[in-house]
Amino acid sequence: MTAPRSAKLLTGCGTALVTPFLPDGAVDERALRALVDWQIAESIDFVVPCGSTGEAATLTVDEHLRVVEIVVEQAAGRVPVVAGAGSNDTRRAVAVSQMLASSGASHLLHVAPMYNKPPQRGLLAHFRAIVEAVGLPVIVYNVPGRTAVNIEAATTLALAELPGIAGIKEASGDLAQITEIIRARPTGFAVLSGDDALTLAVIAAGGDGVISVTSNATPRRMRDLVALARAGDFARAREIHLALTPWMRAAFVETNPLPVKAALHLMGKVGPTHRLPLVPLAEELLATVRSSLVAAGALSA
C-alpha cells in the first residue's frame, strides 16, 4: 500500500488555509471556495486545508472530509492539495488518511502526535504505520510548540528513507536541526519551513519552500519571496522579507489562527467566527494586525 515517493518534489509556497465559518459555526463553503480561487489567482504553489490553521481539531470527521473535497474541487488540478490528516491516535490517523485518499488530495500532512509525547521510536512507528496503510505521499509536520514533542533530525532522516514520506514541514525553530536535515536528506525529500519568519533562512540553507500562515493574506508576496530565494536572488527576496516582517510578527500576536482570520476578515474574505475554545482576536490587537497589513500592501491605509 505504501505510496512511492512522488517524482515531483513539493516546492514553493503553500498556504495553510483557514477554515471559514458562518456565524452559526457551520463551514462557510462559499467563502472557502472563494479563498481557494483567490489564492490560486495570486500564484500560490499549493494549498493545505485542515491543518492547525484550519482549526481541524474542531471539525467533525464528515466536515473534515467535506472541507478537503471542497478545496480539491475548487483547485481543480491547478495546484497540489496537501490535506491535513494528523491525530495523536495512530488508528484514527490511518482511518482519516484512508478516508481522504479518495478525496483527490495529492499529499497528506501528518503532525507529530500531540499530548502523548511519544519517544522517537514511537514517532517512527506512528508514521511508518500511516505510510504502510495509505497510498498518498505524506509530509511530516514537526511543531513541538503545539505537540510537546520534537521530531529530532535523526528521526526525520530515518523517516525520509521510507518511500511514502515525501518531506517535512519543519516548525521547530531550530535552524541547526533543519540544516542537518537538509544536509543529510535523500534525493526527493522536501524540506519546507513551517515558520514564516524563518523561510528566507531555510531556503538559503537549501530548503525547498514554506507552508505558510501569513500567505493566507499575502499569497503573492510570500510566493514571490520564496521563488526569488529559490532562484538565488536573495537581494530581492530580502526586500520582500523585510516588508512582510511586521505582518509575520502580527500574525502570531495571539494563537494562530486568530490573527490571520482577523486579517482576512479585515480584507473582506472570511467571517470572524472561530470554534471554541478559540475566540476572535483580542480587540486591542486589531490595530496591530491592520497596520501590518497596510505595511505589507494587503490593505489600503
C-alpha positions in Angstrom: 0.0 0.0 0.0 2.9 2.4 0.7 3.0 5.1 -2.0 6.3 5.6 -3.8 7.8 9.0 -3.2 6.4 11.4 -5.7 8.8 12.1 -8.7 7.9 15.8 -8.4 9.3 17.4 -5.3 6.8 19.6 -3.4 8.4 23.0 -3.5 7.5 26.7 -3.3 4.9 28.5 -1.1 1.9 26.6 0.1 -0.8 28.3 2.2 -2.1 26.6 5.4 -5.7 27.6 4.7 -8.0 28.9 7.4 -11.5 27.3 7.5 -14.1 30.0 7.2 -17.2 29.5 9.4 -20.7 31.1 9.2 -22.0 32.9 12.3 -23.8 29.7 13.4 -20.4 27.8 13.3 -21.1 25.8 10.1 -18.4 25.7 7.5 -18.7 28.6 5.1 -18.4 26.7 1.8 -18.8 29.8 -0.4 -16.0 31.7 1.4 -13.8 28.7 1.3 -14.2 28.3 -2.4 -13.5 32.0 -3.0 -10.4 31.8 -0.8 -9.0 28.9 -2.8 -9.7 30.7 -6.1 -8.0 33.9 -4.9 -5.0 32.0 -3.6 -4.5 30.3 -7.0 -5.1 33.6 -8.8 -2.4 35.1 -6.7 0.0 32.3 -7.9 0.3 30.3 -4.7 2.1 27.0 -5.4 -0.1 24.6 -3.4 -2.8 24.7 -0.6 -3.0 22.9 2.7 -6.5 22.5 4.2 -7.3 21.1 7.6 -4.1 21.9 9.5 -3.9 23.7 12.8 -4.5 27.0 10.9 -7.7 25.4 9.5 -9.0 24.5 13.1 -9.1 20.8 12.1 -9.2 19.8 15.8 -12.8 21.1 16.0 -14.0 19.7 12.7 -16.1 16.5 12.7 -14.9 13.7 10.5 -17.6 14.5 7.9 -16.7 18.2 8.0 -13.0 17.4 7.7 -13.6 15.3 4.5 -16.0 17.9 3.1 -13.5 20.7 3.6 -10.8 18.8 1.7 -13.3 17.8 -1.0 -14.3 21.5 -1.5 -10.6 22.5 -1.7 -9.8 19.8 -4.2 -12.9 20.6 -6.3 -12.1 24.3 -6.4 -8.4 23.8 -7.1 -9.4 21.6 -10.0 -5.9 20.3 -10.5 -4.4 23.7 -10.8 -2.2 23.2 -7.7 -1.4 20.3 -5.4 -3.7 19.9 -2.3 -1.9 18.7 0.8 -4.6 17.6 3.2 -4.1 17.7 6.9 -4.9 14.3 8.4 -3.0 14.2 11.7 -4.1 12.7 15.0 -2.4 11.6 18.2 -4.2 8.3 17.9 -2.4 6.3 15.2 -5.5 4.3 14.4 -7.5 7.4 13.8 -4.7 9.0 11.8 -4.8 5.9 9.5 -8.6 5.9 9.3 -8.7 9.7 8.4 -5.9 9.2 5.8 -7.7 6.3 4.2 -10.9 8.4 4.1 -9.0 11.4 2.5 -7.3 9.1 0.0 -10.5 9.2 -2.1 -10.8 13.0 -2.0 -8.4 13.8 -4.8 -5.7 15.3 -2.5 -2.2 14.9 -3.8 -0.5 14.6 -0.4 -1.3 14.2 3.3 0.1 16.3 6.1 0.7 14.4 9.3 1.6 16.3 12.5 3.6 14.6 15.2 1.2 13.1 17.8 0.3 15.8 20.3 -0.1 15.4 24.1 1.0 11.7 24.2 4.7 12.8 24.0 6.0 9.5 22.4 9.7 8.8 22.3 11.5 9.0 19.0 10.9 5.3 18.3 7.2 5.8 18.9 7.2 8.6 16.3 8.9 6.3 13.8 6.3 3.6 14.5 3.5 6.1 14.1 4.5 7.5 10.7 5.5 4.0 9.5 2.0 2.7 10.3 0.5 5.5 8.3 2.5 5.2 5.2 2.1 1.4 5.2 -1.7 1.8 5.2 -2.2 4.8 2.8 -1.3 5.3 -0.8 -0.7 9.0 -0.8 2.7 10.6 -0.1 3.0 12.0 3.4 4.5 15.3 4.6 5.6 15.1 8.2 4.9 18.1 10.3 7.2 18.9 13.2 5.8 21.7 15.5 6.9 21.0 19.1 5.4 24.2 20.3 2.0 22.6 19.8 2.7 18.9 20.2 5.2 19.0 23.1 7.5 16.6 21.2 10.3 17.4 18.8 11.0 15.1 15.8 14.8 15.0 16.0 16.9 15.3 12.9 18.0 11.7 13.1 14.3 10.6 13.3 13.4 12.8 10.3 16.2 11.3 8.3 15.1 7.8 9.2 11.6 8.6 8.1 13.0 10.1 4.9 14.2 6.7 3.9 10.6 5.4 3.8 9.2 5.7 0.2 5.9 7.1 1.4 7.4 10.0 3.2 7.8 12.9 0.8 9.1 15.7 3.0 8.8 17.6 6.2 7.2 20.9 7.4 9.8 22.0 9.9 8.5 24.4 12.6 10.9 23.5 15.4 12.5 27.0 15.1 15.9 25.2 15.3 18.0 26.2 12.3 20.8 23.8 13.2 18.3 20.9 13.3 16.8 22.0 10.0 20.2 22.4 8.3 21.2 19.0 9.4 18.1 17.5 7.8 18.8 19.4 4.6 22.5 18.3 4.6 21.8 14.6 5.0 18.4 14.1 3.4 18.0 11.7 0.4 17.1 12.9 -3.0 13.5 13.7 -3.5 12.8 14.6 0.2 11.4 18.1 0.6 12.3 20.4 3.5 9.7 23.1 3.9 9.8 25.8 6.5 6.9 25.8 9.0 7.8 29.3 10.3 7.1 32.2 8.1 9.9 34.3 9.6 12.5 31.6 9.0 11.5 31.0 5.4 14.4 33.0 3.9 16.9 31.4 6.2 15.7 27.9 5.5 15.8 28.4 1.7 19.3 30.0 2.0 20.4 26.8 3.8 19.0 24.7 0.9 15.3 24.2 1.8 12.6 24.0 -0.7 9.9 26.4 0.4 7.3 27.0 3.1 3.9 26.0 4.3 2.8 29.5 5.3 0.2 31.0 7.6 0.8 34.6 6.5 0.2 33.8 2.8 -3.5 33.5 3.7 -3.5 37.3 3.5 -0.4 37.9 1.3 -0.1 35.0 -1.1 1.6 36.6 -4.0 4.2 38.4 -1.9 5.1 35.2 0.1 5.2 33.2 -3.2 7.5 35.8 -4.7 9.8 35.8 -1.7 10.1 32.0 -2.0 10.5 32.0 -5.8 13.2 34.7 -5.7 15.1 33.0 -2.9 15.0 29.6 -4.6 16.3 31.3 -7.8 19.2 32.7 -5.8 18.0 36.3 -5.9 18.4 36.9 -2.2 18.6 40.7 -2.5 15.1 41.0 -3.8 13.8 38.2 -1.6 15.2 40.0 1.4 13.4 43.2 0.4 10.1 41.3 0.4 11.0 39.6 3.7 11.7 42.9 5.4 8.5 44.4 4.0 6.5 41.5 5.3 8.2 41.3 8.7 5.6 43.4 10.6 2.8 41.1 9.2 4.9 38.0 10.1 5.1 39.2 13.7 1.5 40.4 13.8 0.2 37.0 12.5 1.3 35.5 15.8 0.4 38.1 18.4 -2.1 35.6 19.7 -2.6 31.9 19.0 -2.7 31.0 15.3 -5.2 31.3 13.5 -6.8 34.2 15.5 -4.7 37.0 13.9 -4.8 35.6 10.3 -8.5 35.1 10.5 -8.9 38.6 11.8 -6.7 39.8 8.9 -8.8 38.0 6.3 -12.0 39.5 7.9 -10.5 43.0 7.6 -9.9 42.2 4.0 -13.5 41.1 3.5 -12.6 37.5 2.6 -14.0 35.5 5.6 -16.1 36.0 8.7 -14.6 36.4 12.1 -16.1 33.2 13.6 -13.9 30.6 15.4 -15.0 27.4 17.2 -14.4 27.3 20.9 -12.1 27.1 22.6 -10.7 29.5 20.1 -12.2 33.0 20.1 -11.8 36.1 17.9 -8.6 38.1 18.2 -8.5 40.5 21.2 -9.9 43.9 20.2 -6.8 45.7 21.3 -4.7 43.8 18.9 -6.7 44.6 15.7 -4.8 47.8 15.1 -1.5 45.9 15.1 -2.8 43.5 12.5 -4.4 46.2 10.4 -1.2 48.4 10.4 0.9 45.3 9.5 -1.4 44.5 6.5 -1.1 48.1 5.3 2.7 47.9 5.5 2.6 44.6 3.6 0.4 46.2 0.9 -2.5 43.8 1.6 -4.8 46.6 2.9 -5.2 50.2 1.9 -4.5 52.9 4.6 
